[in-house]
């Protein structure tokens, strides 16, 4: 089953699912609020490709920090620890491709459950495990608070 678009709101961010129900590929567009990114994590079964449409972000990939902006593409192979944080005041708009598909269901469950990071991390981690997602550390900018 494919859909033209489905918009989900979770944790202050907007996700437009562009392609779902495909085994080979999942595509979504994210509008991430400035200054807030996901905890460090790895996808154990999917490769993830980010294409930045607008805004700027600091990325963490296997211990390396770097900044990317509009037009840049970042490829993260499955199993590699990564995260990102939008910089500045402008929300980060990215087109994300997950191969194989199916991970977009994670965002649907998060939106439907109204889960909040970091308050609901235990529940979020349990759901994440069903999507082969493993959290490995705090979001960028929260390392000191978490003792890292």
MIDOSE-1310 file (N, C-alpha, C; in nm, 2 decimals, decimal comma, always signed):
residues 148
xxxx	+0,08/-0,12/+0,00/+0,00/+0,00/+0,00/+0,09/+0,12/+0,00; +0,06/+0,22/-0,08/+0,13/+0,35/-0,08/+0,03/+0,46/-0,06; +0,08/+0,57/-0,01/+0,00/+0,68/+0,02/+0,07/+0,80/-0,04; +0,00/+0,91/-0,08/+0,07/+1,03/-0,13/+0,14/+1,09/-0,01
xxxx	+0,07/+1,10/+0,10/+0,13/+1,17/+0,21/+0,05/+1,15/+0,34; +0,12/+1,13/+0,45/+0,05/+1,12/+0,58/+0,14/+1,21/+0,67; +0,08/+1,30/+0,74/+0,15/+1,39/+0,83/+0,13/+1,35/+0,98; +0,24/+1,33/+1,05/+0,24/+1,29/+1,19/+0,31/+1,40/+1,27
xxxx	+0,27/+1,43/+1,39/+0,33/+1,52/+1,48/+0,38/+1,44/+1,60; +0,51/+1,46/+1,63/+0,56/+1,39/+1,75/+0,67/+1,46/+1,81; +0,67/+1,48/+1,94/+0,78/+1,55/+2,02/+0,82/+1,68/+1,97; +0,72/+1,76/+1,92/+0,74/+1,89/+1,87/+0,78/+1,90/+1,72
xxxx	+0,79/+1,78/+1,66/+0,84/+1,78/+1,52/+0,73/+1,73/+1,43; +0,74/+1,75/+1,30/+0,65/+1,71/+1,20/+0,71/+1,61/+1,10; +0,65/+1,50/+1,08/+0,70/+1,40/+0,98/+0,59/+1,38/+0,88; +0,63/+1,39/+0,75/+0,54/+1,37/+0,64/+0,59/+1,24/+0,58
xxxx	+0,51/+1,13/+0,59/+0,54/+1,00/+0,53/+0,51/+1,01/+0,39; +0,61/+1,00/+0,30/+0,60/+1,01/+0,16/+0,58/+0,88/+0,09; +0,63/+0,77/+0,14/+0,61/+0,64/+0,09/+0,61/+0,54/+0,20; +0,50/+0,46/+0,21/+0,49/+0,36/+0,31/+0,44/+0,23/+0,26
xxxx	+0,45/+0,13/+0,34/+0,40/+0,00/+0,29/+0,48/-0,07/+0,19; +0,60/-0,02/+0,17/+0,70/-0,08/+0,08/+0,80/-0,16/+0,16; +0,83/-0,28/+0,11/+0,94/-0,35/+0,18/+1,08/-0,30/+0,15; +1,10/-0,25/+0,03/+1,23/-0,21/-0,01/+1,27/-0,08/+0,03
xxxx	+1,18/+0,01/+0,06/+1,22/+0,15/+0,08/+1,11/+0,22/+0,16; +1,15/+0,31/+0,25/+1,05/+0,40/+0,32/+1,11/+0,54/+0,31; +1,02/+0,64/+0,28/+1,06/+0,78/+0,26/+0,97/+0,87/+0,35; +1,04/+0,96/+0,42/+0,96/+1,06/+0,50/+1,04/+1,19/+0,49
xxxx	+0,97/+1,30/+0,52/+1,02/+1,43/+0,52/+1,00/+1,48/+0,67; +1,11/+1,53/+0,73/+1,10/+1,57/+0,87/+1,12/+1,72/+0,88; +1,04/+1,78/+0,96/+1,06/+1,92/+1,00/+1,09/+1,92/+1,15; +1,22/+1,94/+1,18/+1,27/+1,92/+1,32/+1,30/+2,06/+1,38
xxxx	+1,24/+2,07/+1,50/+1,25/+2,20/+1,57/+1,40/+2,23/+1,60; +1,43/+2,36/+1,60/+1,57/+2,40/+1,62/+1,62/+2,36/+1,76; +1,74/+2,31/+1,77/+1,81/+2,28/+1,89/+1,78/+2,14/+1,95; +1,68/+2,07/+1,89/+1,64/+1,94/+1,95/+1,66/+1,83/+1,85
xxxx	+1,74/+1,73/+1,88/+1,75/+1,61/+1,79/+1,73/+1,49/+1,87; +1,73/+1,37/+1,80/+1,70/+1,25/+1,87/+1,82/+1,20/+1,95; +1,80/+1,11/+2,05/+1,92/+1,05/+2,12/+2,01/+0,98/+2,02; +2,13/+0,96/+2,06/+2,22/+0,88/+1,98/+2,16/+0,74/+1,96
xxxx	+2,17/+0,69/+1,84/+2,11/+0,56/+1,82/+2,17/+0,49/+1,70; +2,13/+0,37/+1,68/+2,17/+0,29/+1,55/+2,05/+0,21/+1,51; +2,04/+0,20/+1,38/+1,94/+0,12/+1,31/+2,01/-0,01/+1,28; +1,96/-0,12/+1,33/+2,03/-0,25/+1,31/+1,99/-0,32/+1,18
xxxx	+1,88/-0,27/+1,11/+1,84/-0,34/+0,99/+1,82/-0,25/+0,87; +1,84/-0,12/+0,89/+1,82/-0,02/+0,78/+1,94/+0,07/+0,76; +1,96/+0,10/+0,63/+2,05/+0,21/+0,60/+1,96/+0,34/+0,60; +2,02/+0,45/+0,63/+1,95/+0,58/+0,64/+2,02/+0,68/+0,56
xxxx	+1,95/+0,75/+0,47/+2,01/+0,86/+0,39/+1,93/+0,99/+0,42; +2,00/+1,09/+0,46/+1,94/+1,22/+0,49/+1,98/+1,32/+0,37; +1,88/+1,39/+0,32/+1,90/+1,50/+0,23/+1,85/+1,63/+0,29; +1,94/+1,72/+0,32/+1,89/+1,84/+0,39/+1,83/+1,94/+0,29
xxxx	+1,71/+1,98/+0,31/+1,64/+2,07/+0,22/+1,65/+2,21/+0,27; +1,65/+2,24/+0,40/+1,67/+2,37/+0,45/+1,71/+2,36/+0,60; +1,78/+2,47/+0,64/+1,83/+2,47/+0,78/+1,97/+2,40/+0,78; +2,03/+2,40/+0,90/+2,16/+2,34/+0,92/+2,16/+2,25/+1,04
xxxx	+2,24/+2,15/+1,04/+2,25/+2,06/+1,15/+2,39/+2,01/+1,18; +2,41/+1,99/+1,31/+2,53/+1,92/+1,35/+2,50/+1,77/+1,35; +2,59/+1,69/+1,29/+2,57/+1,55/+1,29/+2,68/+1,48/+1,37; +2,64/+1,37/+1,43/+2,73/+1,28/+1,50/+2,73/+1,15/+1,43
xxxx	+2,84/+1,10/+1,39/+2,84/+0,97/+1,32/+2,97/+0,89/+1,36; +2,95/+0,78/+1,43/+3,06/+0,70/+1,48/+3,17/+0,78/+1,55; +3,13/+0,88/+1,64/+3,22/+0,96/+1,72/+3,27/+1,08/+1,65; +3,24/+1,11/+1,53/+3,28/+1,23/+1,45/+3,16/+1,33/+1,45
xxxx	+3,20/+1,46/+1,48/+3,10/+1,57/+1,47/+3,13/+1,65/+1,34; +3,02/+1,68/+1,27/+3,04/+1,77/+1,15/+2,90/+1,84/+1,12; +2,91/+1,95/+1,05/+2,79/+2,03/+1,02/+2,76/+2,02/+0,87; +2,63/+2,01/+0,84/+2,59/+2,01/+0,70/+2,47/+2,10/+0,69
xxxx	+2,44/+2,14/+0,56/+2,33/+2,23/+0,53/+2,26/+2,20/+0,40; +2,18/+2,29/+0,35/+2,10/+2,27/+0,23/+2,17/+2,20/+0,12; +2,12/+2,10/+0,06/+2,17/+2,03/-0,05/+2,27/+1,91/-0,01; +2,31/+1,91/+0,11/+2,40/+1,80/+0,16/+2,32/+1,67/+0,18
xxxx	+2,39/+1,56/+0,15/+2,34/+1,43/+0,17/+2,43/+1,35/+0,27; +2,38/+1,29/+0,36/+2,45/+1,21/+0,46/+2,40/+1,07/+0,46; +2,49/+0,97/+0,43/+2,45/+0,83/+0,43/+2,50/+0,77/+0,56; +2,41/+0,69/+0,63/+2,45/+0,62/+0,75/+2,41/+0,47/+0,73
xxxx	+2,51/+0,39/+0,72/+2,49/+0,25/+0,70/+2,44/+0,18/+0,83; +2,36/+0,08/+0,81/+2,30/+0,01/+0,93/+2,40/-0,02/+1,03; +2,37/-0,01/+1,16/+2,46/-0,05/+1,26/+2,55/+0,06/+1,31; +2,56/+0,18/+1,24/+2,65/+0,29/+1,27/+2,57/+0,38/+1,37
xxxx	+2,64/+0,42/+1,48/+2,58/+0,51/+1,58/+2,58/+0,65/+1,52; +2,47/+0,72/+1,54/+2,45/+0,85/+1,48/+2,34/+0,93/+1,55; +2,34/+1,06/+1,53/+2,23/+1,15/+1,56/+2,26/+1,28/+1,49; +2,17/+1,38/+1,52/+2,18/+1,51/+1,46/+2,11/+1,61/+1,55
xxxx	+2,14/+1,74/+1,53/+2,08/+1,84/+1,61/+2,07/+1,96/+1,52; +1,94/+2,01/+1,49/+1,93/+2,13/+1,41/+2,00/+2,25/+1,48; +2,07/+2,33/+1,40/+2,14/+2,45/+1,45/+2,06/+2,58/+1,42; +2,09/+2,69/+1,49/+2,03/+2,81/+1,46/+1,88/+2,82/+1,51
xxxx	+1,81/+2,91/+1,45/+1,67/+2,93/+1,49/+1,57/+2,87/+1,39; +1,62/+2,83/+1,27/+1,54/+2,78/+1,17/+1,52/+2,63/+1,18; +1,40/+2,58/+1,18/+1,38/+2,43/+1,18/+1,46/+2,37/+1,07; +1,50/+2,24/+1,09/+1,57/+2,16/+0,99/+1,47/+2,08/+0,91
xxxx	+1,47/+2,10/+0,78/+1,38/+2,02/+0,69/+1,47/+1,92/+0,62; +1,44/+1,79/+0,64/+1,52/+1,69/+0,57/+1,43/+1,58/+0,51; +1,47/+1,53/+0,39/+1,41/+1,42/+0,33/+1,49/+1,30/+0,37; +1,43/+1,20/+0,42/+1,50/+1,08/+0,47/+1,45/+0,95/+0,40
xxxx	+1,55/+0,87/+0,36/+1,52/+0,75/+0,29/+1,57/+0,63/+0,37; +1,49/+0,54/+0,41/+1,53/+0,42/+0,49/+1,52/+0,30/+0,40; +1,63/+0,22/+0,39/+1,62/+0,10/+0,31/+1,67/-0,02/+0,40; +1,59/-0,12/+0,41/+1,46/-0,14/+0,36/+1,35/-0,05/+0,43
xxxx	+1,23/-0,06/+0,38/+1,12/+0,03/+0,44/+1,06/-0,04/+0,56; +0,97/+0,04/+0,62/+0,90/-0,01/+0,74/+0,92/+0,07/+0,86; +1,03/+0,14/+0,87/+1,06/+0,22/+0,99/+0,97/+0,33/+1,01; +0,90/+0,38/+0,91/+0,81/+0,49/+0,93/+0,70/+0,46/+1,03
xxxx	+0,67/+0,33/+1,05/+0,58/+0,29/+1,15/+0,61/+0,33/+1,29; +0,74/+0,34/+1,32/+0,79/+0,39/+1,45/+0,73/+0,53/+1,48; +0,74/+0,62/+1,38/+0,69/+0,76/+1,40/+0,54/+0,76/+1,42; +0,47/+0,67/+1,35/+0,33/+0,66/+1,37/+0,29/+0,61/+1,51
xxxx	+0,36/+0,52/+1,56/+0,34/+0,47/+1,70/+0,37/+0,58/+1,80; +0,48/+0,65/+1,78/+0,52/+0,76/+1,87/+0,41/+0,87/+1,87; +0,36/+0,91/+1,75/+0,26/+1,01/+1,74/+0,13/+0,97/+1,81; +0,09/+0,85/+1,78/-0,04/+0,80/+1,83/-0,03/+0,78/+1,99
xxxx	+0,09/+0,75/+2,04/+0,10/+0,73/+2,18/+0,13/+0,86/+2,26; +0,17/+0,96/+2,18/+0,20/+1,09/+2,24/+0,32/+1,09/+2,34; +0,42/+1,00/+2,30/+0,54/+0,98/+2,39/+0,63/+1,10/+2,38; +0,70/+1,13/+2,49/+0,78/+1,25/+2,50/+0,92/+1,20/+2,54
xxxx	+1,02/+1,26/+2,47/+1,16/+1,24/+2,50/+1,20/+1,35/+2,59; +1,27/+1,33/+2,70/+1,32/+1,20/+2,76/+1,22/+1,13/+2,86; +1,11/+1,19/+2,89/+1,02/+1,14/+2,99/+0,98/+1,00/+2,97; +0,95/+0,96/+2,85/+0,90/+0,82/+2,82/+1,00/+0,73/+2,76
xxxx	+1,13/+0,75/+2,78/+1,23/+0,67/+2,71/+1,22/+0,52/+2,73; +1,17/+0,48/+2,85/+1,16/+0,33/+2,87/+1,06/+0,27/+2,77; +0,94/+0,34/+2,76/+0,84/+0,29/+2,67/+0,89/+0,31/+2,52; +0,95/+0,42/+2,49/+1,00/+0,45/+2,35/+1,10/+0,34/+2,31
xxxx	+1,19/+0,31/+2,40/+1,29/+0,21/+2,37/+1,23/+0,07/+2,35; +1,13/+0,04/+2,42/+1,06/-0,09/+2,40/+1,00/-0,10/+2,26; +0,93/+0,01/+2,22/+0,87/+0,02/+2,08/+0,98/+0,02/+1,98; +1,09/+0,10/+2,01/+1,20/+0,11/+1,91/+1,26/-0,03/+1,88
xxxx	+1,27/-0,12/+1,98/+1,33/-0,25/+1,96/+1,25/-0,33/+1,85; +1,12/-0,31/+1,84/+1,04/-0,37/+1,74/+1,08/-0,32/+1,60; +1,14/-0,21/+1,59/+1,18/-0,15/+1,46/+1,33/-0,16/+1,45; +1,40/-0,24/+1,52/+1,54/-0,27/+1,51/+1,62/-0,14/+1,54
xxxx	+1,57/-0,06/+1,63/+1,63/+0,07/+1,67/+1,68/+0,06/+1,81; +1,81/+0,09/+1,83/+1,87/+0,08/+1,96/+1,93/+0,22/+2,00; +1,89/+0,27/+2,11/+1,94/+0,40/+2,16/+2,07/+0,37/+2,23; +2,17/+0,46/+2,21/+2,30/+0,44/+2,26/+2,36/+0,55/+2,34
xxxx	+2,28/+0,67/+2,35/+2,33/+0,78/+2,43/+2,24/+0,90/+2,42; +2,27/+1,01/+2,49/+2,18/+1,12/+2,49/+2,19/+1,20/+2,36; +2,09/+1,29/+2,34/+2,10/+1,38/+2,22/+2,22/+1,47/+2,23; +2,26/+1,52/+2,12/+2,37/+1,62/+2,12/+2,33/+1,74/+2,20
xxxx	+2,43/+1,79/+2,28/+2,40/+1,90/+2,37/+2,36/+1,86/+2,51; +2,33/+1,73/+2,53/+2,29/+1,68/+2,66/+2,39/+1,58/+2,72; +2,51/+1,58/+2,66/+2,61/+1,48/+2,71/+2,65/+1,51/+2,85; +2,67/+1,63/+2,89/+2,72/+1,67/+3,03/+2,61/+1,63/+3,13
xxxx	+2,48/+1,66/+3,10/+2,37/+1,63/+3,19/+2,36/+1,48/+3,21; +2,40/+1,40/+3,11/+2,39/+1,25/+3,12/+2,51/+1,19/+3,18; +2,61/+1,27/+3,21/+2,74/+1,22/+3,27/+2,83/+1,16/+3,16; +2,82/+1,20/+3,04/+2,91/+1,16/+2,93/+3,02/+1,26/+2,90
